[in-house]
Amino acid sequence: QVQFVESGGGLVQPGGSLRLSCATSGIIFRIYGMGWYRQAPGKQRELVASITSSGDTNYADSVKGRFTISKDNAKSTVYLQMNSLKPEDTAVYYCIARQRDGAVVGLWGQGTQVTVSS
């Protein structure tokens, strides 16, 4: 069974940093791309950052230069380093595996809440 378990969220002041982690199981991690998505209240889920199986990365314009996605194949874990956080980054963050065409693999996990507020 494919599982994604996100952690590392919390309450942080504007300008602060957080590092999210996503532990995966049930998939051959190294052959899939991974993506971090977020969903704010009343809004659709959006792709924030993605990384291919070969390590190529891509970011939404809203987070470019502030967020960094990385992965550890040995630990089957993907990370999202978030710096210079803004109140508009407040959302539930999810990770999931992605095929080359962007289709997601497996079911969404519980996500981790990130709240940016003073």
Secondary structure, 3 states (H helix, E strand, C coil): CCEEEEECCEEECCCCCEEEEEEEECCCHHHCEEEEEEECCCCCCEEEEEECCCCCEEECCCCCCCEEEEEEHHHCEEEEEECCCCHHHCEEEEEEEECCCCCEECCCCCCEEEEECC
